[in-house]
């Protein structure tokens, strides 16, 4: 004996009066901007070209700047100027 296929009945749609529908606030999530590192070298024409923590090419890693500049120092001083207006950059 072959059983007949059982058809599923769709669930009824429950309609709500418009007064009962409450709009939920939209949560805006700020995505952090990804900043590409600045590759240091002779191609940089001014300090304005230095936009982020400097990275050095393999052959240019003998400088004191490469040895001693840390990301923490850069983050705290990159936008600072001294009393004469000379930029840390």
RACOR-V763299 format. One record per pair of residues at least 4 apart in sequence whose ideal C-beta (glycine too) atoms are under 7 Angstrom apart, sorted by sequence separation. I is the first residue (numbers start at 1). J is the second residue. D is the distance in Angstrom with one decimal. If there is no record, write none. Layout:
I&J&D, I&J&D
This chain:
16&20&4.7, 40&44&6.6, 45&49&5.9, 50&54&6.4, 56&60&4.7, 64&68&5.8, 65&69&5.2, 69&73&5.8, 70&74&7.0, 71&75&6.1, 72&76&6.5, 73&77&6.0, 74&78&5.2, 81&85&5.2, 82&86&5.0, 16&21&5.8, 44&49&4.2, 56&61&5.0, 61&66&4.9, 69&74&6.2, 81&86&6.1, 44&50&6.4, 81&87&5.2, 80&88&5.0, 56&66&4.8, 78&88&6.0, 77&88&4.4, 78&89&6.4, 38&50&5.3, 38&51&5.5, 38&52&5.0, 40&54&4.6, 37&52&5.5, 40&55&6.7, 36&52&6.6, 37&53&5.8, 38&54&5.3, 39&55&5.3, 40&56&5.3, 41&57&6.2, 35&52&4.5, 38&55&6.6, 37&55&4.2, 39&57&6.6, 53&71&5.5, 41&60&6.5, 40&60&6.6, 53&74&4.8, 50&89&5.1, 47&87&5.8, 47&89&4.3
